């Protein structure tokens, strides 16, 4: 019989449940010693369900799609940081091959970002020439993905010259039809949004998730909390807003002013989301400008913003798994676990130093 792992210490199942031990055999979790066990390796510490990065781009680099070899490096960096489940928040690469690579994190694909010409980063998304194409494109991405679709809801409109600012990409009625198209095809929709003006139409359309959400006002936050719509703050990305404003310079002063304002209140904004009861999900926004393996740094940033460490850890582990419909720690579930030498619920910086990573029952 293959080596059995015996994990002891504090096994954190969810917000209410802890165990003293579990076993890993045949790639699966066992809550009792497997019959016929002979070779056993013991690991001790604080054991968590594998971390979840819900905003990560495997297959995306600064200039668009990367090679398979580069994507393997990206995924390995995420895995070694304890991220064992990724919701791909848009990638120009068809990365479904990741499903067949046992050394890579589990992946929930969202297909390509849906945007418009000159209204998003070049070579990142699928650009639609006409706004009316959005519902059909959403349906296509829904059918080819793993249950999620990613829409770019706002971006700078440089055609406005000196008055250029963040503006919505899609009319409200088209957004509503697009979200309905996703739901009809068994998928949920999450949306990139920085601007306040885009959030109301997204909520009205029945959006299932909000990425960044830096423009959400008090009414938006209250409505998201009421409906249980999660927000992924991506603080590592928002930390860059001051630099983006500086790059805009005098050419786009309105845009620059807005980005500086959102940067200045980024920590208060995350506190407001948490205080209102908005479900928070954790995403590094790795790919493009942010390095893979950065989820622990994102979690530390959210904790510094004022979200209690236990909530940060839960949002990055068992709560995210529940939201995505992925198994955590349960008898017979795939053994995707991370072991730490100290309790990250007391100090989230512990998450940057996993003592052991177990993916599909194998030590990495």
C-alpha positions in Angstrom: 0.0 0.0 0.0 1.2 3.5 -0.8 2.5 5.7 2.0 -0.3 7.1 4.2 -0.1 10.6 5.6 -1.2 11.2 9.1 -1.9 14.9 9.8 -2.1 15.9 13.5 -2.5 19.1 15.5 -5.3 21.4 14.7 -7.3 20.6 11.6 -9.5 23.5 10.7 -12.5 22.4 8.8 -14.6 25.5 8.8 -15.6 28.4 11.1 -17.1 26.0 13.7 -15.3 22.7 13.3 -11.8 21.6 14.2 -10.4 18.1 14.3 -7.3 16.6 16.0 -6.2 14.5 13.1 -6.9 13.1 9.7 -5.3 10.7 7.2 -4.5 10.8 3.6 -4.6 7.6 1.6 -5.1 7.0 -2.2 -5.3 10.8 -2.7 -8.3 11.1 -0.4 -9.0 12.4 3.1 -9.9 9.8 5.7 -11.2 10.8 9.1 -10.4 7.3 10.5 -7.2 5.3 10.1 -7.3 3.4 6.7 -7.5 -0.3 7.0 -4.2 -2.1 6.3 -2.1 0.9 7.0 1.6 0.1 7.4 3.8 2.9 6.1 2.7 6.2 7.7 4.3 9.6 7.6 3.2 12.1 10.2 2.9 15.8 9.6 2.0 18.1 12.5 0.7 21.7 12.7 -2.3 23.7 11.7 -4.0 22.1 8.8 -6.3 24.1 6.4 -8.2 23.3 3.2 -6.0 24.4 0.4 -6.1 28.2 -0.2 -8.3 29.6 -3.0 -7.3 32.4 -5.3 -10.5 33.6 -7.0 -8.8 36.2 -9.1 -5.8 34.7 -10.8 -4.8 34.5 -14.4 -2.9 31.3 -15.3 -1.7 31.8 -18.9 -1.6 35.6 -18.9 1.6 37.7 -19.0 2.3 41.4 -19.4 1.8 41.2 -23.2 -1.1 38.7 -23.3 -0.9 34.9 -23.6 2.2 33.1 -22.4 3.6 29.7 -23.4 2.6 26.5 -21.7 6.0 26.3 -20.1 5.5 29.8 -18.6 2.0 28.9 -17.5 3.4 25.9 -15.7 5.8 28.1 -13.8 2.9 30.4 -12.9 0.8 27.6 -11.5 3.7 26.0 -9.7 4.4 29.3 -7.9 0.7 29.5 -6.8 0.7 25.9 -5.6 3.9 26.3 -3.6 2.4 29.3 -1.9 -0.5 27.1 -0.7 -3.0 28.1 -3.5 -4.5 24.7 -4.5 -7.7 26.0 -6.2 -7.7 28.9 -8.7 -10.7 30.6 -10.2 -9.2 31.9 -13.4 -10.6 35.4 -13.8 -10.0 35.5 -17.5 -7.0 34.3 -19.6 -6.2 34.8 -23.3 -4.7 31.3 -23.2 -7.0 28.2 -23.6 -5.8 26.8 -20.3 -8.1 23.8 -20.0 -5.0 21.6 -20.3 -4.3 22.5 -16.7 -7.0 20.0 -15.7 -4.8 17.2 -16.9 -1.6 18.2 -15.0 -1.6 16.7 -11.5 1.2 19.1 -10.3 -0.9 22.2 -11.1 -3.6 23.7 -8.8 -7.1 22.8 -9.5 -8.6 25.3 -11.9 -12.1 26.8 -12.5 -11.9 28.5 -15.9 -13.8 31.7 -16.8 -12.6 31.8 -20.5 -11.5 35.1 -21.9 -12.3 38.6 -20.5 -15.1 40.1 -22.6 -14.3 43.7 -23.4 -14.5 46.2 -26.3 -11.8 47.5 -28.7 -9.4 50.0 -27.0 -11.4 49.7 -23.7 -9.1 47.2 -21.9 -5.5 46.1 -21.8 -4.2 45.1 -25.2 -4.0 41.3 -26.0 -5.8 40.4 -22.7 -9.4 40.0 -23.7 -11.9 39.1 -26.4 -12.8 42.4 -27.9 -16.4 42.8 -29.2 -17.0 45.3 -32.0 -20.6 46.0 -31.0 -22.2 46.1 -27.6 -25.1 44.0 -28.8 -22.6 41.0 -29.2 -22.1 40.7 -25.5 -25.0 38.3 -24.6 -24.0 35.9 -27.4 -20.3 36.1 -26.4 -21.2 35.4 -22.8 -23.2 32.4 -23.8 -20.3 31.1 -25.8 -17.8 31.6 -22.9 -20.3 30.0 -20.5 -20.6 26.8 -22.6 -16.8 26.5 -23.0 -15.7 27.4 -19.4 -16.1 25.9 -16.0 -19.1 27.7 -14.8 -17.9 31.3 -14.8 -17.7 34.2 -17.2 -15.7 37.4 -16.8 -17.0 40.8 -18.1 -15.0 44.0 -18.1 -17.6 46.5 -17.0 -15.6 49.8 -17.1 -12.3 51.2 -18.3 -10.8 54.5 -19.3 -12.3 56.0 -22.5 -9.3 57.7 -24.1 -11.5 59.0 -27.0 -12.7 61.7 -24.6 -9.3 63.4 -24.7 -8.6 65.5 -21.6 -12.0 64.5 -20.2 -11.1 60.8 -20.4 -12.2 58.9 -17.4 -13.5 55.5 -16.3 -16.8 54.9 -18.1 -19.1 51.8 -18.5 -18.6 49.6 -21.5 -22.1 48.2 -21.8 -25.6 49.6 -21.7 -27.7 48.4 -18.7 -30.2 46.4 -20.9 -27.3 44.6 -22.7 -25.7 43.7 -19.3 -29.0 42.3 -18.1 -29.3 40.1 -21.2 -25.7 39.0 -20.9 -26.1 37.9 -17.3 -29.3 36.1 -18.2 -27.5 34.3 -21.0 -24.8 33.1 -18.7 -27.4 31.8 -16.2 -29.3 30.1 -19.0 -26.1 28.2 -19.8 -25.4 27.2 -16.2 -22.7 29.8 -15.5 -22.2 32.7 -13.2 -20.8 36.1 -14.1 -18.2 38.2 -12.3 -17.2 41.7 -13.5 -14.1 43.8 -13.4 -15.2 47.2 -12.2 -13.3 50.2 -10.8 -16.0 53.0 -11.5 -19.0 53.8 -9.4 -21.1 54.4 -12.5 -20.8 50.7 -13.6 -21.8 49.1 -10.3 -25.5 50.0 -10.2 -26.2 48.5 -13.6 -24.2 45.3 -12.7 -26.3 44.9 -9.5 -29.5 45.5 -11.5 -28.4 42.9 -14.0 -28.1 40.2 -11.4 -24.3 40.0 -11.3 -22.9 37.1 -9.3 -19.6 38.6 -8.2 -17.6 41.9 -8.3 -13.9 42.2 -8.9 -12.1 45.2 -7.4 -15.3 47.1 -6.7 -13.4 50.3 -5.8 -16.2 52.6 -6.9 -18.9 51.0 -4.8 -20.8 53.6 -2.7 -22.7 53.0 0.5 -25.9 52.0 -1.3 -24.0 49.6 -3.5 -22.3 48.0 -0.5 -25.6 47.7 1.3 -27.3 46.0 -1.7 -24.4 43.6 -2.2 -24.5 42.7 1.5 -28.3 42.2 1.3 -28.0 39.9 -1.7 -24.8 38.1 -0.6 -22.9 39.2 -3.7 -19.2 38.7 -3.0 -16.5 41.3 -3.7 -12.9 40.5 -4.3 -10.9 43.5 -3.2 -7.5 42.8 -5.0 -5.6 45.2 -2.8 -2.3 44.4 -4.4 -3.8 45.7 -7.7 -5.4 48.7 -6.1 -2.1 49.6 -4.4 -0.9 50.4 -7.9 -3.6 53.0 -8.6 -1.4 55.9 -7.5 1.2 54.7 -10.1 -1.5 54.5 -12.7 -2.6 58.0 -11.9 1.0 59.2 -12.3 1.3 57.5 -15.7 -1.9 59.3 -16.8 -0.3 62.6 -15.9 -1.6 65.8 -17.4 -3.0 64.0 -20.4 -5.9 62.5 -18.5 -6.4 64.6 -15.4 -10.0 63.4 -14.5 -9.0 59.8 -14.7 -5.8 60.5 -12.7 -7.8 62.3 -9.9 -10.3 59.5 -9.6 -7.6 56.8 -9.4 -5.8 58.8 -6.7 -9.0 59.2 -4.7 -9.8 55.4 -4.9 -6.2 54.6 -3.9 -6.4 57.0 -0.9 -9.5 55.3 0.5 -8.7 51.7 -0.4 -8.3 50.5 3.1 -11.4 52.2 4.4 -13.3 50.8 1.5 -12.3 47.2 2.4 -13.3 47.9 6.1 -16.7 49.3 4.9 -17.3 46.1 2.8 -16.5 43.9 5.8 -18.4 45.9 8.3 -21.5 45.9 6.1 -21.4 42.1 5.9 -20.5 41.8 2.2 -19.0 38.4 1.6 -15.3 38.9 0.8 -13.3 36.6 -1.5 -9.5 36.7 -1.8 -7.7 37.2 -5.1 -4.2 38.2 -6.0 -4.8 39.3 -9.6 -1.6 37.4 -10.4 -0.7 37.4 -14.1 0.0 40.5 -16.1 1.7 42.9 -13.7 1.5 40.9 -10.4 3.6 37.8 -9.7 2.1 34.4 -9.2 2.4 33.0 -5.7 1.2 36.4 -4.3 -2.0 35.3 -2.6 -0.4 35.3 0.9 0.8 38.9 0.3 -2.8 39.8 -0.7 -4.1 38.3 2.5 -1.6 40.2 4.5 -2.7 43.4 2.8 -6.4 42.8 3.5 -5.5 42.1 7.2 -3.5 45.3 7.4 -6.6 47.1 6.0 -8.5 46.1 9.0 -10.3 42.8 8.3 -9.8 40.4 11.2 -7.3 37.6 10.5 -9.8 34.8 11.1 -12.1 36.2 8.5 -9.2 36.7 6.0 -8.2 33.1 6.4 -11.7 31.8 6.2 -12.3 33.8 3.0 -9.2 32.4 1.4 -10.0 28.8 2.3 -13.2 27.0 3.3 -15.6 29.9 2.7 -14.3 30.3 -0.9 -14.5 26.6 -1.5 -18.1 26.6 -0.3 -19.0 29.5 -2.6 -17.4 27.8 -5.6 -18.9 24.4 -4.8 -15.5 22.8 -4.2 -14.8 20.3 -1.5 -12.8 21.2 1.6 -12.0 18.8 4.4 -14.4 15.9 4.4 -14.2 12.2 4.5 -13.4 10.9 1.0 -12.7 14.4 -0.5 -9.5 15.0 -2.5 -6.6 15.7 -0.1 -5.8 19.3 -1.0 -4.3 20.6 2.2 -1.8 23.1 3.6 0.1 22.7 6.8 1.5 25.6 8.8 3.8 25.7 11.9 1.6 28.3 13.6 -2.1 29.3 13.5 -2.6 31.8 10.6 -5.9 32.9 12.2 -3.7 34.6 14.8 -1.2 36.0 12.3 -1.9 35.9 8.6 1.8 36.4 7.8 2.1 32.7 8.7 0.4 31.9 5.4 3.6 33.0 3.5 5.5 30.1 5.1 3.6 26.8 4.5 5.3 23.9 6.2 3.8 21.4 3.8 1.6 21.4 0.8 -0.5 18.3 -0.1 -2.2 18.4 -3.5 -4.3 15.4 -4.7 -2.9 13.5 -1.8 0.8 14.0 -2.7 3.3 16.1 -0.9 4.6 18.8 -3.2 
